[in-house]
Amino acid sequence: MLSLIQLLLLTISVPSLASPILPRTAPSFVYPGDAPFTVSPSALAAAFTCPNGNPTSSKPPVLLVHGTGSTGEETWGQGYVPALSANGYTPCYITIPGRSMGNMQVSAEYVAYAIHQITTLSNGASTAIISHSQGGPNVQWALRFWPSTRPITTAFIPLSPDFSGIELLGSDLHDFCIGDLCQAAIWQQSAGSAYYAAMHADTFEQLVPTTAIWTQSDGVVNPPQQNAQLPSATTMSVQDLCPLRIVTHLQMPIDAAAYALAMDALTHGGQGSVSRARASNPFSCLQFTAPHMDFSVSVSLQDTWDAIVDGIILGSPRVSQEPAVDAYALHPTSSG
């Protein structure tokens, strides 16, 4: 007869021997009419982070998408994450491999997947999206070529987006290049690229309620006003709210005035209003960062940018020409 101790040991050991725990498989999120994913679901899922837990019905989701040369944590971790959390939202962000310096068509896959991922984690609640810099065209590309993402996206609020192409020689992005070698994303973001020709073909307009926010003193996205234009979308500058305010490209994710405009758009279905933002946030023009944001993050962002320019932090390899446009984008009617 087995002793009590032997029975307990047998109870504990048998399940582990009979059925080892298997890793959970990431969902595929494949829908008719969408462009194909070339990145595995597990890699796409691993790029996604909700630092304060999953969204709920009482704390709706906001997906944050970073730009060139950065990560999700660097761009949003001490800025929009605590600020949105304090205002009743659940912010989640993605970190695109290679600091989003690789092929932007691949970067858009991470966005498209994350839109479905955040909706799934929030039990079906649709999400708003806030982006910075290259994150703007990455989101627009995802919405364009993965049309299944549109019904579950309530609003799109790009900060300093480059929707039409950067004049590279007049931009700080040119410092990323060495001679005729630039990262793939730099080639694609340059004015006249094949990437922008594909983006502007067929359906180039807001695909969900969109408010683009730009700054006259950008320094990276040049020309800033032209690049913020998306047909049928609302467009406003920080200086519309705070005349003569100096806000650089790197300061946009923590600037109090930009945040006031973004919050107004977020709380009004993606359609922002300067006058409404002024009435709701009368002191935003007197503040550098929005409440709950860490002032020191601006120094960290500048230091990181300088390190990338100096070659200390490397993203994707530099190449001599722009990546080819994927077949699905050359025939847009096949993907919605």
C-alpha positions in Angstrom: 0.0 0.0 0.0 1.3 3.5 -0.9 1.9 5.9 1.9 0.2 9.3 2.0 3.5 11.0 1.0 3.9 8.6 -2.0 0.4 9.4 -3.2 1.1 13.1 -3.0 4.4 12.8 -5.0 2.6 10.6 -7.6 -0.2 13.2 -8.0 2.4 16.0 -8.5 4.7 14.2 -10.9 2.3 12.4 -13.2 0.8 15.4 -15.1 4.2 16.9 -15.8 5.4 13.6 -17.2 2.3 12.9 -19.2 1.7 16.4 -20.8 4.4 19.0 -20.9 3.2 22.6 -21.0 3.3 23.9 -24.6 3.9 27.6 -25.6 0.7 29.4 -26.6 0.5 29.9 -30.4 0.1 33.5 -31.6 -3.1 34.1 -33.7 -2.6 34.7 -37.4 -5.2 37.4 -38.0 -5.6 36.5 -41.7 -8.6 38.1 -43.4 -9.9 38.1 -47.0 -8.8 41.2 -48.9 -5.8 41.9 -46.7 -2.2 41.9 -47.9 -0.2 38.9 -46.9 2.0 38.9 -43.8 5.7 38.0 -44.4 6.6 38.1 -40.7 5.6 35.2 -38.4 2.7 35.7 -36.0 5.0 35.0 -33.1 7.4 37.7 -34.1 4.6 40.2 -34.8 3.0 39.4 -31.4 6.3 39.7 -29.6 6.7 43.3 -30.7 3.6 44.4 -28.8 3.6 45.7 -25.2 0.8 46.9 -22.8 2.9 48.2 -19.9 -0.1 48.8 -17.7 -2.0 45.7 -18.5 -4.6 44.8 -21.0 -7.4 47.3 -22.1 -10.8 47.0 -20.6 -14.2 48.4 -21.3 -13.7 51.1 -18.7 -10.2 51.9 -19.9 -10.3 51.7 -23.7 -7.2 50.9 -25.8 -4.8 53.3 -27.6 -2.2 51.9 -29.9 1.1 53.9 -30.0 3.4 53.6 -33.0 6.9 55.0 -32.9 9.0 56.4 -35.8 12.4 56.2 -37.4 15.4 55.5 -35.1 13.4 54.9 -31.9 11.5 52.2 -30.0 8.1 52.1 -28.4 9.5 52.6 -24.9 11.8 55.5 -25.8 9.1 57.4 -27.7 6.1 56.7 -25.4 7.1 55.1 -22.1 7.6 58.3 -20.1 5.2 60.5 -22.1 2.0 59.3 -23.6 1.9 56.1 -21.6 1.5 57.7 -18.1 -0.5 60.7 -19.5 -3.0 58.5 -21.3 -3.2 56.2 -18.3 -4.0 59.1 -16.0 -6.8 60.1 -18.4 -8.6 56.7 -18.3 -7.1 55.0 -21.4 -4.9 51.9 -21.7 -1.9 52.6 -23.9 -0.1 49.8 -25.7 2.8 50.2 -28.1 4.8 48.2 -30.6 8.6 48.2 -31.0 9.5 47.6 -34.7 12.7 45.7 -35.1 15.8 47.6 -36.3 14.4 50.8 -34.8 12.0 51.0 -37.8 14.9 51.7 -40.2 14.2 48.7 -42.4 11.6 48.2 -45.2 8.5 50.2 -44.2 6.2 47.8 -45.9 7.4 45.2 -43.4 7.1 47.7 -40.5 3.4 48.2 -41.5 2.8 44.5 -40.9 3.6 45.1 -37.2 1.0 47.9 -37.1 -1.7 45.9 -38.9 -1.2 42.9 -36.6 -1.1 45.1 -33.5 -4.5 46.6 -34.3 -6.1 43.2 -34.2 -4.0 42.1 -31.3 -5.0 45.1 -29.1 -8.7 44.6 -30.1 -8.5 40.9 -29.2 -6.9 41.7 -25.8 -9.6 44.2 -25.1 -12.4 41.7 -25.8 -13.4 43.3 -29.1 -13.1 47.0 -28.3 -12.0 49.1 -31.2 -8.8 51.1 -30.8 -7.5 54.6 -31.5 -4.0 55.0 -32.9 -1.5 57.7 -32.1 1.7 57.7 -34.1 4.9 59.8 -34.4 6.9 60.5 -37.5 7.4 57.5 -39.8 4.7 55.8 -37.7 2.2 58.0 -39.6 2.8 56.5 -43.1 3.2 53.0 -41.5 -0.3 53.3 -40.0 -1.7 54.7 -43.2 -0.1 51.8 -45.2 -1.5 49.3 -42.7 -5.0 50.7 -42.9 -4.8 50.9 -46.7 -3.6 47.4 -47.5 -5.0 45.5 -44.5 -8.6 46.8 -44.8 -9.8 44.5 -42.0 -8.2 47.0 -39.6 -10.4 49.9 -40.5 -13.7 48.8 -38.8 -11.8 48.2 -35.5 -10.0 51.6 -35.6 -11.9 54.5 -34.1 -9.4 57.3 -34.7 -5.9 58.0 -36.1 -3.8 60.8 -34.7 -0.4 61.1 -36.4 2.1 63.5 -34.8 4.6 65.0 -37.4 3.7 62.5 -40.1 5.5 62.4 -43.5 2.7 61.5 -45.8 4.2 62.9 -49.0 8.0 62.6 -48.8 10.8 64.4 -47.0 13.3 66.7 -48.8 16.2 64.6 -47.5 19.0 67.2 -47.9 17.0 69.7 -45.8 16.3 67.1 -43.1 18.2 65.7 -40.1 17.4 62.3 -41.5 20.1 62.9 -44.0 22.7 62.5 -41.2 21.7 58.8 -41.1 23.3 58.3 -44.5 26.9 57.7 -45.4 27.6 58.8 -48.9 25.1 57.0 -51.1 24.2 54.5 -48.5 21.0 55.0 -46.4 18.7 52.7 -44.4 15.8 51.4 -46.4 13.3 53.5 -44.5 15.3 56.7 -45.3 15.1 55.9 -49.0 11.4 55.2 -48.8 10.7 58.4 -46.8 12.5 60.6 -49.4 10.4 62.7 -51.7 9.7 61.0 -55.0 10.2 57.4 -53.8 8.4 54.5 -55.2 7.0 53.9 -51.8 5.1 57.2 -51.8 4.0 56.6 -55.4 2.3 53.4 -54.3 0.8 55.0 -51.2 -0.6 57.9 -53.2 -2.1 55.7 -55.9 -5.7 54.8 -56.0 -7.0 55.5 -52.4 -4.9 58.2 -50.7 -7.2 59.7 -48.2 -8.3 59.3 -44.6 -9.5 55.7 -44.1 -10.7 56.3 -40.5 -11.3 59.6 -38.7 -7.9 61.3 -38.8 -6.4 64.4 -37.3 -2.8 65.1 -38.3 -0.8 67.4 -36.0 2.4 69.1 -37.1 4.9 71.8 -36.1 6.4 74.6 -38.1 9.8 74.1 -36.4 10.0 70.3 -37.1 13.5 70.1 -38.6 13.2 66.4 -39.6 9.9 66.2 -41.6 10.5 68.9 -44.2 8.3 70.5 -45.5 6.2 69.7 -42.4 2.8 71.2 -43.4 2.8 69.6 -46.8 3.7 66.2 -45.3 0.8 66.5 -42.8 -1.8 66.6 -45.5 -4.0 63.6 -45.9 -7.1 64.3 -48.1 -10.3 64.6 -46.1 -8.5 64.5 -42.8 -8.3 67.3 -40.2 -4.9 69.0 -40.1 -3.6 71.4 -37.5 -0.3 72.7 -36.2 0.9 73.2 -32.7 1.3 76.9 -33.6 -2.4 77.1 -34.4 -2.9 76.6 -30.7 0.2 78.3 -29.4 1.5 80.9 -31.9 5.4 81.3 -31.9 5.8 78.1 -29.9 9.0 76.3 -30.8 8.5 72.5 -30.9 11.0 70.3 -32.7 10.3 66.9 -34.2 11.8 65.0 -31.3 9.7 67.0 -28.8 6.4 66.3 -30.4 5.7 63.1 -28.3 6.0 65.0 -25.0 4.9 68.5 -25.9 2.0 69.8 -23.9 0.3 71.7 -26.8 0.6 68.8 -29.2 -0.9 66.5 -26.5 -3.8 68.9 -25.9 -4.6 68.7 -29.6 -4.2 65.0 -29.7 -6.4 64.5 -26.6 -9.1 66.6 -28.2 -9.1 64.5 -31.3 -9.0 61.3 -29.2 -12.0 62.3 -27.2 -14.0 63.4 -30.2 -13.9 60.5 -32.5 -10.7 61.4 -34.3 -11.8 64.9 -35.3 -9.8 67.5 -33.5 -10.6 71.2 -33.0 -8.1 73.9 -32.0 -10.7 76.1 -30.3 -12.0 73.2 -28.4 -8.5 72.1 -27.3 -7.8 75.7 -26.2 -11.0 75.8 -24.1 -10.3 72.4 -22.5 -6.6 73.0 -21.8 -6.1 76.7 -21.2 -2.6 76.3 -19.7 -1.1 74.0 -22.3 0.7 76.8 -24.0 2.4 77.7 -20.7 3.6 74.1 -20.1 6.5 72.2 -21.7 5.3 68.7 -21.2 1.7 67.6 -20.5 0.8 66.5 -17.0 2.1 63.1 -15.9 4.9 63.2 -18.5 8.6 63.1 -17.6 10.4 66.2 -18.7 13.7 64.4 -18.9 12.6 62.1 -21.7 13.3 64.9 -24.2 17.0 64.8 -23.3 16.9 61.0 -23.7 15.3 61.2 -27.1 17.9 63.7 -28.3 20.8 61.6 -26.9 19.5 58.5 -28.7 19.0 60.4 -31.9 22.6 61.7 -31.7 23.9 58.2 -30.9 22.2 56.8 -34.0 23.7 59.6 -36.2 27.1 58.9 -34.7 26.7 55.2 -35.6 26.7 54.0 -32.0 23.2 52.6 -32.2 22.6 50.7 -35.4 19.3 49.9 -37.0 18.9 48.0 -40.2 21.9 47.9 -42.6 22.4 50.8 -45.0 21.6 50.0 -48.6 22.3 51.7 -52.0 18.7 51.9 -53.2 15.1 51.8 -52.1 13.4 48.3 -51.6 11.1 47.3 -54.4 7.4 47.9 -53.8 5.6 44.7 -52.9 3.2 43.2 -55.5 0.1 43.7 -53.4 0.7 47.5 -53.4 1.3 47.6 -57.1 -2.2 46.2 -57.6 -4.2 47.9 -54.8 -7.6 46.8 -56.0 -6.7 43.3 -55.0 -6.3 44.3 -51.3 -9.4 46.4 -50.8 
